[in-house]
Structure formats: C-alpha cells, structure tokens
Amino acid sequence: MKMTFRWFGSTDDSVTLEQIRQIPGMTGIVGALFDVPVGEVWPIEKIAKLKKEVEDAGLELEIIESVNIHDDIKIGLPTRDKYIENYSQTIRNLAQYGIKVICYNFMPVFDWTRTNLAKELADKSTVLSYEQGVVDKIDPTAMLETFKSSANGFSLPGWEPERMATLKDLFSKYEGLTEDTLFDNLKYFLEGVIPTCIECDVKLAIHPDDPPWPIFGLPRIVKNEADLERIVGLVDSPYNGLTLCSGCLGANPSNDIPKLIRRFGAMGRIHFAHVRNIYIHENGDFDESSHLSCDGSLDLFEIMKAYHDIGFTGYIRPDHGRMIWGEKARPGYGLYDRALGVTYLNGLWEAIGKMAQVK
C-alpha cells in the first residue's frame, strides 16, 4: 500500500507539507485544485505548480480528491455533454503529470453532512458528529450558517458558499430525481469518460455517500454492497473503481466493511482506501472518533487485515481526525490526530504482515 495524506494547499491548510513529510511511513499527498469552478477544465499550469510543490517537499502526487462532478451531469440536463468533455480533458491534463487515480463522488447537492463540527468528547477532544433528529428538523441553509461559524476560518469542500448561494435552485433542479435516474446519469457519465481513462491510464474511484442514506429527500446511490455491485457493472472496466471509505459505509452497521474489501478488492476495483473509525449510538446517530478500534464501532484490525489479505497495493489515507492538543484547523483535518492515525494503521499493517509470515 501507499500511505497518503489529504492536503488542501499552501493557502488554505493549517498543515504544511514539511509536517506531513515527517510522519513516519508517509509517501504522498492527496491533492486537488480548489479554486477551479466545478465543471471547468483544470489548467495545466495549475496542475504543474501543485505537482512541483508536492515533489519539492519530498512527496508524491499520484492521486486527486476530487475532480467534482457538475450538477448538470448528476441531474441529466442537456448541458451535461459539455461538462463530460471538460472532465475528460481534465483527466488528460492530470495524466500528463503522473496522476493515477481520481476520487470523485455522485452525491446530489451535498458531498457530506454533519450536524456538529466540534462535538466535545469525554477527553475534551472535539469531533464531527451526526444526529438524524437535527437533520430531520433543520433547513439546509441554516445548517450552512452553522458550519460557517464552526469551520475555524477554513473553507469546507462540498459546502462552498458560492454554490450554496443557489441552494434553493439546486433543490428544485433535483426535484423528482430517483435513485434509478441517478444511476442512469452515472452510467452516462462513466460511458463518456472511461474511454479517456483507459487512453490515459487513470482510474476513477467513486466515494460512498456520507452518510449512506438519503438526506433532505435527495436520493443516494453509493450506500451499500448492492449499490457498489451495480456501479462496477455500469461500465465493466477496472478503470471504473471505488474509494472504499470505512467511516462512510460503516455508519450503517449492516455494511460489513472487511467483507466489502475482500469482495471488491478481489475484483481489482478498490483503487483508494479511506480508513477511519466512528462510534455509532444505539439510535443510529454517530460521532467520529480516533482511529483506535476500541474508541469506535469498527474493528480497524479486521479492516486492515482484509486489505492485507487481498494484497492491496493502492493508495490509503487516514480520514477525519479529532481536534486534539489545542490545534485549530479545518474540522476533521488537523495534523495531530491524523498523524496518530497513520502511525496506528502502519503499525497494524506491519503486525499483520509479520503474523502472515509466521504462518
């Protein structure tokens, strides 16, 4: 596996490349261009600048998260062909600079949803958390205002102010859209871009819905094993793959994460692994937690063992972390707890590997 770390760039991240480089076992950055409007082609010169910045710090840039999908594609509007061609050109541009995997999502309107960006735990650390009762009662616009005051001055990808300013219009465009229609629109998108992926040797890896159930009446199609099976069958190519996020899919206890890893890993369809833990309450609400198995509801040992058992050689990153030791950072994306997560995952991987040698 290749251990990586998500980084939001030198102008919008509290964490520096120098700090990331000092985390033991770290090989690369999961990067993106956050100043390019969704749907536009990523410029060569900006990709080159990001690549050089990362490599000058002694790290690799081989995976991007995310080249976001324009809403016209998800909704299936006539204008989607223009945005699909733009997406294909972005793939070509990224391929010129050694990008091997692009993580993307197909979630309507919101990339992720939480109800509290700084819930305090017993140890006084703070975490992202989700309460269904709050979601059922709150207006999305009001949630956006809450997020602005809790983001520690950082942008929140997926909740960009300029996009959220058109929230009511977006909801009206998605009105009446069903899961089947969303699947059809995903198929249309994949049929349009996978030939470019094959040409450029760049794999796509769809991210699960976060959380894995419908939100605000919007359909979701990356929720469980059946959805993943349907997605990889939309275009039967290894370039049509998955980002398997344990924290997203694991929010539904019915999703057996090690089983999913073994099933889709054996098919060669897992190109990117997000590994994190969550604590699920009896009513289904959840808090994010440290990566440690005993702190959450997921068994990280079994998850990492599943990756080891399938001989996973792809990219992996610790996902959201707690805010600890007084750090002020983008919620979920500080340095300290994610660095601890890296060390824990690397320790598990080493131990599992040595256990396998003893057998």
N, C-alpha and C positions, 0 to 999 in steps of 0.2 A: 504494500500500500504506500501511498504518498501522503504524508501529513501536511495539511494546508491550513490557512488562517484567513478568514474574511477580513478585508481591509477596504475602507471607504474613501481612501485617498488622502493626500497630504493636507488638503484644505478643509476636510470635514470628518476627521477621525482623531480621537484623543490618543490613539495608539500609533506609535511610529514603526516604520519598517525596521529600524535598528533594534527596537524592543522585540519585535516578532522574530527577528533573526536569532536572538539569544535564547529562544525557547528550545530546549533540547528536542532533537528529532524533527525539527521544522524544515520542510523542503520548499514550500511555495506559498504564493498568495492567491486567494480567490478574489479577483478584482472586477471592476466594472467602470463604465463611464456614466456618471450620474447626472451630468449636465447636458446630455443629448436627449432631446424630447422623444418620448415613446413614438415609434413609427418611423423616425428618421434614420438614415444610414449613419453608422458610426464612422467618423472620418479617420482616414489612415494616419494623419499626423497626430491625432489624439491617442490612438492605439499605440503608435510608436513611442510616444512620450511616456505612457504608462508602463509599457514593456521595459524601456530603458531604466526608468526609476526603480522598478522592482529588481531588475537584474543587477543594477549598480549596488543594491543593498545585499547582494549575495543570495537572492531567492529566485525561484522560477515563477513564471506566469504562463500557465498552460490551461487554466480553467476560468471561465467567466460566469458570474452570477449577478445580474441577469441581463440578457437582452430581452426586455419585456415585450409582450405581445400587445399590439394596438387593439383597443376595444372593438373596432370595426371588424377585425378578424374573428374575435370571440362571438360577436353578435351575428356575423354573417352578412354584413352590408355589402352592396356592390363595390364600394371603395376598397374592399379588403385585398384585391389583387395587387393594387399599388403598394400596399404595406407588406404583402408577402414578398414582392420583388425587392423591396427595400431590405427586408430581413435576409433574403438570400445574398444580397450584396454585402451586408454586414458580415455574414458568415465568411464570404470570400476575403473580405478585408482582415478579419481576425485570423484566418488561416495563414495569411502572409506572415503573421508574427507568432506563429507556433502555437496558437490556441487549439487544444484537442477536444475540449468539452464545453458546451454551453448549457447552463442550468436555466430553466425558464419555468413559468407557471401559467395555468389557464384558468385562474380564479376570476370570476366576474367582480369588477369594481374594486374589491379589497384583496391585497396579497396575503394579509394575515389579520387576525382580530384578537385583541385582548381587552379586558375591562379595567385593568390596573397595571401600570408600567412600573410600579415601585411598591409592591406589597411587602410589608415587613414580616420577616420570619422570626422564629424564636431566638435565633442567634444574632438578630439585628441586621442581617443582610437583607437586601431587597431584591425582588424578582418580578418578572412578568406573570400575570395570573389571569384567569378567565372564569367568569361567573355567568352561567346561562340566564339566570334571572335578570341580571342587569341588561344583557343583550336584548332580551325579550321586551324590555320597557323603554330603552333609550333610543333616541333618534341618532342616526349615524353622524349627522352634523354636530350634534352635541358631543359625541364621542371624540370627534376630531379636535374640538376645542380643548377637551380634557387632555388629549395627547400632547397638544402644543405646549401646555403648561408643565408637562411631566417629562419632556424629552431632553432636559438638561442643555437646551440650546442647539441640539443637533437635528438634522433632517431625519425623517422616518420614511425610508423607502416603502412604497406601497400606499403611503398616505401623503403624497406630495400636495402642498397647498394649492398649486395651480390646477391640479387635476380634481382635487376635492371641491374646488370652487364650482365645478359643474356637476356636483353630486346628484342633484335632482334630475338633471337632463340625462345623466348616465343611467339612473334607475329607470327612467321612462323608456330608454332605448332597450334595456334588458327585459322590460315587462313582457310576460308571456313566454319567455325563453325556457325551454325544458331541458332536462338532462340529455335526452336523446338528440335534441337540436345542437346542444353544446358539443356533444360527441361528434356529430356530423361536421361541425365547424372546425373542430380539432383535426379531424381526418383530412378535411380540405386543406388546412394549413400544412399538415405533415406531407401530404402528397405534393404540395408546392415547393417545400424546402428540402426534403430528404434527398432528392437528386443532387442538390448543391452540396449537401453534407457528404455524400458519397464521393463526389468530384473533389472536394477539398479535404477529405478525411477528418471531418469534425463531427463529433457525436452530440446529439441532443439528449438532455436528461430532464424530463418533466418533474417538477416538485409537487409533492402532495398538497392537498388543501389543508389550510391551517386556520381553525381546527377542521377535522374531517367530517363535517356535516353541513347542511345548508345554513346560511347566515342571512338574516334580514330578507328572507323569502327568495334569495338568489340560489340557483342550482349549483351543485358541486359535483365534479366527476372524477376526482382523484382521491377517493376516500378509503378504499379497501382492496382486498385481493381481487375481487371480481372486476373492479374498475381498472386496476393495473393490468389484468389479463386482457381486458378489452382494448386498452390503449396500445399495448405492444402488438396487438393484432391489427390495428388500424392500418399500419404500414409495416409489413413483416421484414424488418431490416434491423441489423444490430445498431444502426445509426439512430434508430428510434428507441431511446432508452429512458432510464429512470434515475432520478435523485431520490434515494430512499432515506427519508428523514424519520428517525425513530421517534422524535418528540411529537411530530405532527400526527403520523399514523397511530402512534402509541396512545394518543389521547382517547382513542376508542379502545377499551380493553379487549374487544373482540378481534382486534388486529394482532396476530401473533407475529411479532417482528422477526425473530430468528427464522420462523417458517418462511416468511416473505423473502428474506435474504437468500435462503437456500433455494427457493423455487426460482426466483427471477435471476439470481446470481448464476445458477446452473445454465440458464438460457443466455448468459452473457449480456444481460440487459441493464445491469446496475453499473452506471458509469461514475456515480458520485454518491458518497455516503455522508449524511449529516447525523452525527451521533450525539444525543443529549438525553437527559432524563427529565421526567415530570412526576409530580405527586398528584394522583387522582383521588379526589374526595368521594365519599360514598354517593353523593348526589350527581356525580359526573363532572363537577367543576374541577379545575386543576390549577396547580401552581407549578411554575418551573422550579428546578432545584439544581443542586450541584450535580456533577456527572456521577458521583458515587452511587452504586446500586442501592445501598441501604438508605439513602436520602430520598429515593423516589419509588415509583411503582414499576419501573422497568429494570430488568436484570442486564446490566451492561456487560457482565462477563459472558452471558449466553449470546448477546448480540455480537460482541467482538469474536467470540468463538465461531459463530456462524460465518462471519466474513473470512476468518482464517480457514475454516473448513472448505470453503468454495475457492480458496486460493486467490482472494481478492487482490488485484494489483492496481486498482483505480485510486481515485482521489478521495480523501476523507478529511473532514474537519470537525472540531468540536463546535457545537452550535451554541445557542444562547447560554450565557453565564449569569451568575448573581452579581450584584454590585456589592463588593466587599472592601474592607480596609479603607473606607472613606473615599474610594475612587468616584470621580464624576465623569461619566462617559455616556455614550448613546445607550439607552436601556437595552440590556441583554448583550451588549457588545463592548464591554470593558476588557482590559488586558488580564487582570489578575485571575479571575475565576476561569476564564477560557484557557489560560496558560496552565492552571492546575488540571483542567480537563484534558489537555493534550498529554500531560505527564501521566495521568491516570490511564488514558487509552493506550499510550505507548507501553506502560507497564503491563497492562492486561495482554497486549499483543505479544510482548516478549515472553511472558509466563506461559501463554497458550502455546506458543511455538516450542518452548522447551519441554512442555508436557507432551507434545506430539512426538518429539524426538525420543523421549523415554519409552514410548510405546513401541 
